[in-house]
Amino acid sequence: MSPLIPSVLQKLPAFIVAVMILLLLLLLSGCIASNPLRIPDEEWAQLSREEQLQAYQQQAEIDKVRIQARAQERQAELAAEARIKEQQLALRRHARYGDLVQCVLEPLQVRFSGKWKSAQPVAFDLVRGEVRAIELEDKRGRYQRTGWVSFDETGQAVEICRQSPNYSNNSCDRLLGTTKEFHRGLQQQIDIERFAQGTLRCDLKPTL
């Protein structure tokens, strides 16, 4: 693939790029048949050129509606994600004691390329209801891997996962505690299958 292609795509409107990606996915998944309207080859061969052209036009309309619907769904998802982020930013700006938790993962072992390796300590803070990615790196800086952390709406659970919460077969481990326990500071060993092992320490972050 030409190195110019990514830069060209970056210059296109996001909607056009989404449509192009959806078309490619439809082609790869077989949703766009070799003959329009999924007409069998035997029937297709018996159609006139005018009838074939009409079938292509009908298929194009169907594909257009399908692609527009999927693009609208994606735009709605992005809008919902943006609203959630804005709510979290507002909560962070006006946080009360108990809304923010700060955590450290140390010591930490992470599975890179099928082998357990010592990893750099990781520190992060979370606002209630926040879910985000963290980058994990081995001690030598040769390997990297992404994990996901979250702090639930109740303020009682910090969770670390191997994959995004969107994955149904995700592997996670969590630290549970009451507000008083998080106030004093909590510590727990985590063990996430084929991903990470170590010590997770969390307490409530003071507000200014």
N, C-alpha and C positions, 0 to 999 in steps of 0.2 A: 504494500500500500504506500502511495506517495506520501512523503512527510508534509506536503502542502494540504492534504485533505483535512486534518484536524483544524488547522487555522482557518480554512474556508468554512467549515461547519460552525466555528465559533462566531463567524460574522453573520450567519443566518439567524433570522428570528427564532426564538425558542419554539414557537408553535410549528414552524416549518420543519425544524429538526425532529420534533416529536412525531410529526406525520411521516417523515422519512423512516424513522426507526420502527414505527408501527407497520409500515408497508413491508419493511424487511422481515419483521417478525412474522407477518402473515404469510409471506412467501416461504420462509423457512419452515413454518409449521404446517404448510399445506393448506392453509385456509383459502388461498387463491388457487383454484383448480386449473389444470391445463386448458380445459374448456370452460367458458363462462357458464354460470348458473349450474355448474356440475352436470352439464349435459354429457351423457355417455358418448364415446367416440362414434359408435354406430349411428346414433341419432344425429350427431353433429355433421357427419359426412353427408347426410341426406338433406340438410338444410341449404337453402339458397344463400347467396352472398348477402342479400338484404336481411334475411332472417338471422344470419350469423352476426351481422353488424348490430341489429337490434338487441341481440343477446349480450353482446359486448357492452352496449350502452346501459342495459339494465343492470349488468354486473357492476359496472363502474358506479352507478348510483347507489347500489347496495353497499359497495366497499366504501364509498364516500361517507354514507351515513354511519357505518360501523366505525370508521376511523375518527370521525368527528365526535361520536359518542365516547370513545375511549379517550380522546384528547380532552374532552370536557371533564371526564371523570378524574383524569390526572391533574387538571387545573384545580378541580375542587379539592383534591387531596393536598396539593401544594398550598392552597389557600388555608386549609384547616391547619396544616403544619405551621404556617406563618402566624396564624392566630395563637396557637399554643406557645410558640416561641415568644411572641409579644407579651402574652400573659405571664410567662416565666420571667421575662425581663422586668415587667412591672412588679412582680412579687419579689424579685431580687433587689430592686431599687427601694422598695418599701418593706423589706423583710423585718419581721419581728423575731425575737429569740425563739428558736425551734423551727424556723422556716428553712434554715441553711445548715448543712452538715458538711464537715471537712474530713477527708479520709486519706490514709496512707497505706499502700501495699508494700510491705517490706518485712522480712525477706520474701523474694518472689522467684518462683520457677515457672517458666513458660515452655510449652512444647513448640519448637521451631523445626520445620521440615522433618517431623517424626521423631525428634529427639528432645529430651528435657534439658534445658539450659538455664543457667542463672541469668536473671533479668534485672535491669535497672529498677530501683524503687520508683513508685508512681504515686503522686499526690494529686488529689482532685477535690473540688467541692461541688455540691449539688443543691439546688433549690427543690422544695417539695414538688413532686410531679414531673421532675426533669429526667429525661433519658438522653444520653449522649455517648459518643464513641470516645475511647481513649487509645492512645498508641503505646504498645509495649515493645521494648527493645532489649536485646541481649546485652550483656556486659561489654562485649567488644564492639557493639554497634554494627554488627554484620547482618542481623536479622531483625525484622519488624513484624508485628502482628497487631491487628485491631481487636479490641474488646469493647463491651458495652456495659455502662454502669447506669444505675437509676436510684432515685430516692422517691418512695411512694407518697401518695397524697396525704396519707395519715401521719407521715413523719416517723414511722416505726420500722421501716425496712430499707436497707441499702442492698442492692442486688448487683452482682457481677455476672455477665453472661458471655458466652463464646461468640454468639451472633446477635444480630439485631432482633428486637422483640417480635418482628414480623415473621420470623421463622418458627414454624410449628414444632420442629424437632430440636429446639434450642436446649443447650445445657447451661445451667446457672447454679450459683450458690448465693446465699443471702445472710446478712447480719441483721438480727431482729432485736429490738429493745424498746423500752418505754422512754418517754422524754427525760425522766430522771436518770435512767441508765445512760442515755446518750450524753446527758449533761456531765456525768462523771467520766464518761469515756468507755467505749466498748472495744473488745478485741476478740477475734475469732480466726481459727484456721479455716481457710477455704480450699476446696478441692473440686475443680471442674474438669470433668473427664476430657482427656486429650487436649486440654487447653492451659490451665494454670493451677498452681498450688502455692500457697503462701499464707502470710498473716495479714489480715485486714484490721486496721485500727480506725475508728471513727468517733468523733464527738461533735457537739453542736458548735457552730461557728458564731463567735460573738458579733453583735451588730453594733455599728457606730452610732 
